């Protein structure tokens, strides 16, 4: 028994240690499970809060867009209604941005929740289109619209402004209506007065006519007798006239041909007189500056929006062809053309007898002095009524490099119908062409190298005396015949001649060169002279026929 008691007492501590370990493990497992559960619920609640936050921020952004949408509508209607207490520039900047978002439909959220607002946006845009298309007129019949002006970031007009202008228009129309009503009443009164006077007059006439009926019948009978007598006299005279016509028909036939010839000669004389009259007017103005002889008859009649393609009131009936050039001049306060040149143009298309399309070649000052409708065109060697005649001497530098291009200029002038009466041949230094400078010559164009201190290149000392003699002779002939002398660059500018950029700013070359090559096409010929010689030969033959 004692041994058993001792054995029980020795085994009891081991059992107690196992039970403690088990309890500890149980508590540990329960604590771990509790910690896991609490951790799980903690993270789950945090995710829920984050999702709620994202949803709240999205809703806030969408609501902000919705607020912008309604803000845009209020600003839209306010800008169309009135300018009183209008927006500041920064407000207009905001309005322009909101309007752009409304145009591309990004002003509203994409969420389906806002579909009703999207329908409302469509309605707003429809109203905007309607406002853009609305048009009114003021008292001066000027168009008033509600179109959006991108420059000012608001409509071009407001309902407030249009209402004010429409009220003024109504008052003007009412004033006109009242005036017409007054004139109508005056006319009706005048008509009534005239009808009353006519009734009195008619009654008086009827009264007088009743007593004159018998006298009128007798006078009518006398008239019938006189008429019959006159008819008989007419028949007798008709027979006599027929006989006279038969006798004179042969003589008329003989004179018909003579009259036709005389009429032809008369027309030729009229043309000659017209030419002489034009020449007389031109001769009187030759001593003046060619810029003072600009006529206001030929002008720009219309011009496109770009200001580069004007129309002028000259055409094929005025002897104008494509590639012809003109200088452009404004109109002064006195209604006369200004001598200062605004620019130049070139004819590109002949539209009609007195209409041609052109293109602008140059403009001196686009901002301060632009090309306008009504500006005058001028070319000193163009006249629709008579062919111009010119003489040329010196180095004709058309490109600014100092090289002589006299034959190119002569070719251009001949293409335009200009007669070259005389020119200083650069190859031989002789005065060429007939009839030479005469009272009919309009201009003497003086090129480079004539008044230079140093002799031009290409001229040796032996020929310098010949050059001086020839130029002095042409100048003396021009002076004796009253021919205006003009510098080459002044002439090119006045005629609108196409030249390189900065040509006029560079001025004449300090070392001009006379060409030593003859014209490959031969010397230019005044084409008027052969025609005159043929006319002189034909005159003796006509006299023989007579």
Beta strands, then each sheet from edge to edge (+ up, - down):
strand 1: 135-137
strand 2: 143-145
strand 3: 148-149
strand 4: 154-155
strand 5: 300-303
strand 6: 310-312
strand 7: 325-331
strand 8: 337-352
strand 9: 355-363
strand 10: 376-378
strand 11: 389-393
strand 12: 419-424
strand 13: 431-432
strand 14: 443-446
strand 15: 484-487
sheet 1: 1+ 2-
sheet 2: 3+ 4-
sheet 3: 5+ 6- 9+ 8- 7+ 10-
sheet 4: 13+ 12- 11- 14- 15-
end
